[in-house]
Amino acid sequence: MDSTLHGSAVVGERPEEILSIQVLRAVAALAVFANHLSQELHDTAHWDPLPHSSVTAGGVDLFFVISGFVMVHASRDMFGRAGMRREFVRRRLIRIVPLYWMITGALAVHAIARYDAAGLAAANLSPGLIVSSFFFVPWPRPEGGITPLLAVGWTLSYEMFFYLLLALSLALPRRAAVGATAVMLIAAVAAAVPAAGPPGPTAGWPALIAVEFIFGMGIALLASEVTLSRAAALSLLCGGTAGLVAMADAPAQSELRFALWGIPCALVVAGATLHRFSLASKLWKPLIVLGNASYALYLVHEFLAMPRLVAARVFGIVQGPWLDHPVAYGMALVALMIGAALAVHFFVERPAIRVLRGWSEPRPAPALARRAP
């Protein structure tokens, strides 16, 4: 949901790339995709390929821990320098905003063209929700939830809030900045007004899930000072994975989600980063590439039901292959969504980021020409 869900240490970031983080990004994006794919297959074909699929929603928790780690790692040369706040914010906005605005903009145009004021309310939308969705501001829907126009974008509200707090702390030395950011996050969660909805997209905001950023920041501090043996790192990876498996039936809406899923995810991230694994084998290449495209996959997979909806509304195909051949339908959706995500990443996201970085890169003032004697 690095944002890192979405901050990237690959496209344009200065610090070295940590390949294991890219692999974990791919795993996180695929987990969230698997969760929504399972829901789609259950709703359309009455087939549940993952009977204990709730834990796949923990891909968001993994993203949050990764984001906390990457922000401290990628900004390590910025701490203690108040003048770097603007650069930090510039990088984060360029990384997160373009693709999200493109997709949200398309949804906004569709909603405005299709519905009048009464129709918006009937569709659980409102003008305030549409506008606030562009600025990552949680806004209540008519029915009470606070998911934005692009539903998976609820995590980006947390990401942006975390970035803001870290930017405010950036003038402090790294340890102090991490501590200050953690205190502000905890204070914000403690001060949150409880809502009627459960944690997650419909929670009182911000909810306890925000604590997972702190897990990642703490791991980043450890990683700069501690290197574990391969055996110890693998033990953490296995322990975290076992913890997630043990929580396979835990509800995603639990108040304890930050502990039930967040702590195992933190163990996984710690295991992946406290030992520098060599992932030079070509077998890791697909996951590393998908890790780079994880933000695109996270946003694009929201449209996995689009082929079915187009078939029904445009071609009148209601009894489609998703009923008779759910396995083939599921495999086709996997190929389609991953292919679409890679295409969006390489041909839309990366070019947009490259252009915006070149356009907004601070340029030194031109030197004054010397006058001839």
C-alpha positions in Angstrom: 0.0 0.0 0.0 5.9 2.5 -1.1 4.4 3.9 -1.1 7.1 2.9 -0.5 2.9 1.4 -0.2 4.7 3.3 -2.0 8.0 5.2 -1.4 10.6 3.8 -3.7 14.3 3.4 -3.1 14.8 2.5 -6.8 13.4 5.2 -9.1 15.5 8.2 -8.4 16.3 7.7 -4.8 19.9 8.4 -3.7 20.5 5.5 -1.2 21.4 2.1 -2.4 18.7 -0.3 -3.5 17.8 -3.1 -1.1 16.6 -5.9 -3.4 14.9 -7.8 -0.5 12.7 -4.8 0.0 11.7 -4.9 -3.6 10.8 -8.5 -3.3 8.7 -7.8 -0.2 6.9 -5.0 -2.1 6.0 -7.5 -4.8 4.7 -9.9 -2.1 2.7 -7.2 -0.4 1.1 -6.0 -3.7 0.3 -9.6 -4.7 -1.2 -10.3 -1.3 -3.6 -7.4 -1.5 -4.4 -8.4 -5.1 -5.1 -12.0 -4.0 -7.4 -10.7 -1.3 -9.5 -8.7 -3.8 -9.3 -11.4 -6.5 -10.7 -13.9 -4.0 -13.6 -11.6 -3.2 -14.3 -11.2 -6.9 -14.3 -14.9 -7.5 -16.5 -15.5 -4.5 -19.0 -12.8 -5.5 -19.2 -13.8 -9.2 -18.5 -17.6 -9.4 -19.4 -18.5 -5.8 -15.9 -20.1 -5.5 -13.6 -19.3 -2.7 -10.0 -20.2 -3.8 -8.6 -18.9 -0.5 -10.8 -20.0 2.4 -8.5 -18.2 4.9 -7.9 -15.2 2.7 -8.4 -12.4 5.2 -4.7 -12.5 6.1 -3.9 -11.5 2.5 -5.2 -8.1 3.4 -2.1 -8.0 5.6 -0.3 -6.9 2.5 -1.3 -3.4 3.5 0.4 -3.9 6.9 3.5 -5.1 5.2 3.5 -2.1 2.9 3.2 0.2 6.0 6.2 -1.4 7.7 8.2 -1.2 4.5 7.3 2.4 4.1 8.5 3.3 7.6 11.8 1.5 6.8 12.3 3.0 3.4 11.6 6.6 4.5 14.3 6.4 7.1 16.7 4.6 4.8 16.1 6.8 1.8 16.3 10.0 3.8 19.3 9.2 5.8 21.3 12.0 4.3 18.5 14.5 5.0 18.2 14.2 8.8 19.5 17.2 10.7 19.1 19.5 7.8 16.0 21.7 7.9 16.6 22.9 4.4 15.9 19.3 3.1 12.2 19.4 4.0 11.3 20.8 0.7 13.3 18.2 -1.2 11.8 15.4 0.9 8.3 16.6 0.2 9.1 17.1 -3.5 10.3 13.5 -3.9 7.3 12.1 -2.1 4.8 14.1 -4.1 6.4 13.2 -7.4 6.5 9.5 -6.4 2.9 9.2 -5.2 0.7 11.9 -6.8 0.9 11.6 -10.6 -0.4 8.1 -11.1 -2.9 8.4 -8.3 -4.3 11.7 -9.7 -4.5 10.1 -13.2 -6.6 7.3 -12.0 -8.7 9.3 -9.6 -9.2 12.0 -12.3 -10.6 9.4 -14.6 -13.0 8.1 -11.9 -14.0 11.7 -11.1 -14.8 12.5 -14.7 -16.9 9.3 -14.9 -18.8 10.1 -11.7 -19.5 13.7 -12.7 -20.6 12.7 -16.2 -22.8 9.9 -15.0 -24.5 11.2 -11.9 -26.5 14.3 -10.9 -26.5 15.4 -7.3 -29.1 12.9 -6.3 -27.3 10.2 -8.2 -24.0 10.9 -6.5 -25.7 10.3 -3.1 -27.3 7.1 -4.3 -23.9 5.9 -5.5 -22.5 6.6 -2.0 -20.5 9.6 -3.4 -20.5 13.4 -2.9 -18.7 16.4 -4.3 -16.7 16.8 -1.1 -15.5 13.2 -1.3 -14.5 13.7 -5.0 -12.5 16.8 -4.2 -10.9 15.5 -1.0 -9.8 12.3 -2.8 -7.3 14.3 -4.8 -5.7 15.7 -1.6 -5.6 12.5 0.5 -8.0 14.0 3.0 -10.3 11.4 4.7 -13.9 12.4 3.9 -17.1 10.6 5.0 -19.2 9.0 2.3 -23.0 9.4 2.6 -23.2 5.9 4.1 -20.5 6.6 6.7 -17.3 5.1 5.4 -14.2 7.2 4.6 -12.8 5.4 1.6 -11.8 7.8 -1.2 -13.0 7.7 -4.8 -10.3 5.1 -5.6 -11.0 2.8 -2.7 -7.5 1.4 -2.2 -6.4 5.0 -1.8 -7.4 5.0 1.9 -3.9 3.8 2.6 -2.4 6.8 0.9 -4.0 9.1 3.4 -2.0 7.3 6.0 1.2 7.5 3.9 0.8 11.2 3.3 0.2 11.9 7.0 3.3 9.9 7.9 5.4 11.8 5.3 4.1 15.1 6.7 5.1 14.2 10.3 8.5 12.9 9.2 9.1 16.1 7.1 8.3 18.2 10.2 10.9 16.2 12.2 13.6 16.2 9.5 15.7 19.0 11.0 16.4 16.8 14.0 19.2 14.2 14.1 18.0 10.8 12.7 17.2 9.1 16.0 15.5 12.2 17.4 13.5 12.6 14.2 12.3 9.0 14.3 11.4 9.4 18.0 9.5 12.7 17.3 7.7 11.2 14.4 6.7 8.2 16.4 5.4 10.4 19.3 3.3 12.5 16.9 1.9 9.4 15.3 0.9 7.9 18.6 -0.6 11.2 19.8 -2.6 11.5 16.6 -4.0 8.0 17.0 -4.8 8.7 20.7 -6.6 11.9 19.8 -8.6 10.4 16.9 -12.3 10.7 17.3 -13.8 7.2 17.3 -16.1 6.6 14.3 -19.0 4.1 13.9 -17.0 2.0 11.5 -14.3 -0.5 12.2 -10.5 0.0 11.7 -9.2 0.3 8.2 -11.0 2.2 5.4 -14.0 3.1 7.7 -12.1 3.8 10.9 -11.8 6.7 13.2 -8.9 8.4 11.6 -6.0 7.8 12.1 -6.4 4.3 13.5 -3.9 2.1 15.3 -2.6 0.7 12.0 -0.5 3.8 11.7 1.7 2.4 14.4 3.2 0.0 11.8 5.1 2.9 10.3 7.0 3.1 13.6 7.9 -0.6 13.4 9.5 0.1 10.0 11.4 3.2 11.2 12.8 1.2 14.2 14.0 -1.5 11.9 15.7 1.0 9.7 17.6 2.4 12.7 18.7 -1.1 13.6 19.7 -1.9 10.1 22.3 0.9 10.1 24.0 -0.6 13.2 23.2 -4.3 13.3 23.9 -7.1 10.8 22.4 -10.5 11.6 23.8 -13.8 10.5 21.9 -15.5 7.6 20.5 -18.1 10.0 19.2 -15.4 12.4 17.6 -13.4 9.6 16.0 -16.5 8.1 14.6 -17.3 11.6 13.0 -13.9 11.7 11.5 -14.4 8.2 10.2 -17.8 9.1 8.8 -16.5 12.5 7.0 -13.6 10.9 5.6 -15.8 8.1 4.4 -18.4 10.7 2.8 -15.6 12.7 0.9 -14.4 9.7 -0.3 -18.0 8.9 -1.4 -18.4 12.6 -3.5 -15.2 12.1 -5.1 -16.5 8.9 -8.6 -16.2 10.4 -8.0 -12.9 12.2 -10.5 -10.2 11.0 -9.1 -7.3 9.0 -11.3 -5.0 11.0 -9.8 -5.9 14.4 -8.6 -3.1 16.6 -5.5 -5.3 17.2 -4.6 -5.6 13.5 -1.4 -3.5 14.1 -0.3 -6.3 16.5 -1.8 -9.4 14.9 -0.5 -8.7 11.4 1.8 -5.7 12.0 4.2 -7.5 14.3 4.6 -10.5 12.1 5.1 -8.2 9.1 7.8 -6.3 11.1 9.6 -9.6 11.8 9.6 -10.3 8.0 11.0 -6.9 7.2 13.6 -7.2 9.9 14.7 -10.6 8.6 14.9 -9.3 5.0 16.9 -6.2 5.9 19.1 -7.0 8.9 21.1 -9.4 6.7 22.1 -8.5 3.2 20.8 -11.4 1.1 22.3 -11.9 -2.3 19.5 -11.9 -4.7 21.6 -12.0 -7.9 19.9 -15.1 -9.2 17.7 -14.5 -12.2 15.0 -16.4 -10.3 14.5 -13.2 -8.2 14.3 -10.9 -11.2 10.5 -11.2 -11.8 9.7 -10.3 -8.2 12.2 -7.4 -8.2 10.6 -6.0 -11.4 7.2 -6.5 -9.9 8.4 -4.8 -6.7 9.3 -1.8 -8.7 5.8 -1.8 -10.3 4.1 -2.6 -7.0 2.5 0.9 -6.7 1.0 0.6 -10.2 -0.3 -2.9 -9.4 -1.7 -1.7 -6.1 -3.7 1.0 -7.8 -4.6 -0.7 -11.1 -5.8 -4.0 -9.6 -8.8 -2.0 -8.2 -10.3 -2.5 -11.7 -10.1 -6.3 -11.8 -13.9 -6.5 -12.1 -13.8 -4.2 -15.2 -13.8 -7.0 -17.8 -16.8 -8.6 -16.3 -18.7 -5.2 -16.0 -17.8 -4.3 -19.6 -19.0 -7.7 -20.8 -22.3 -7.2 -19.0 -23.0 -3.6 -19.8 -21.6 -3.3 -23.3 -22.1 -6.8 -24.7 -25.0 -8.0 -22.5 -23.0 -11.1 -21.4 -24.3 -11.8 -17.9 -23.7 -15.6 -17.7 -20.0 -15.3 -18.6 -17.1 -17.7 -18.3 -16.5 -16.6 -14.7 -19.5 -18.9 -13.7 -18.5 -22.0 -15.7 -14.7 -21.7 -15.6 -13.7 -19.7 -12.5 -10.2 -21.1 -12.4 -9.5 -19.9 -16.0 -11.3 -16.6 -15.2 -9.0 -16.1 -12.2 -5.9 -16.9 -14.1 -6.9 -14.5 -16.9 -7.5 -11.7 -14.3 -4.0 -12.4 -12.8 -2.4 -12.1 -16.2 -4.4 -9.1 -17.2 -3.9 -7.1 -14.0 -0.1 -7.8 -13.7 0.3 -7.1 -17.4 -1.6 -3.8 -17.1 0.4 -2.8 -14.0 3.7 -3.4 -15.7 2.5 -1.5 -18.8 1.4 1.4 -16.6 4.6 1.4 -14.6 6.9 1.4 -17.7 5.0 3.6 -20.1 3.1 5.9 -17.7 4.4 6.0 -14.2 8.2 6.1 -14.9 8.0 8.6 -17.7 5.8 10.9 -15.6 8.2 10.7 -12.7 11.2 11.4 -14.9 9.6 14.5 -16.5 8.4 15.9 -13.1 11.8 15.3 -11.5 13.6 17.1 -14.4 11.1 19.9 -14.3 11.2 20.4 -10.5 14.9 19.6 -9.8 16.4 22.6 -8.0 18.9 24.3 -10.2 21.9 26.4 -9.0 21.8 30.1 -9.6 23.8 31.1 -12.6 27.2 32.6 -11.8 27.7 36.3 -12.5 29.8 36.9 -15.5 33.1 38.7 -14.7 33.5 42.1 -16.2 36.5 42.5 -18.4 39.2 44.8 -16.9 
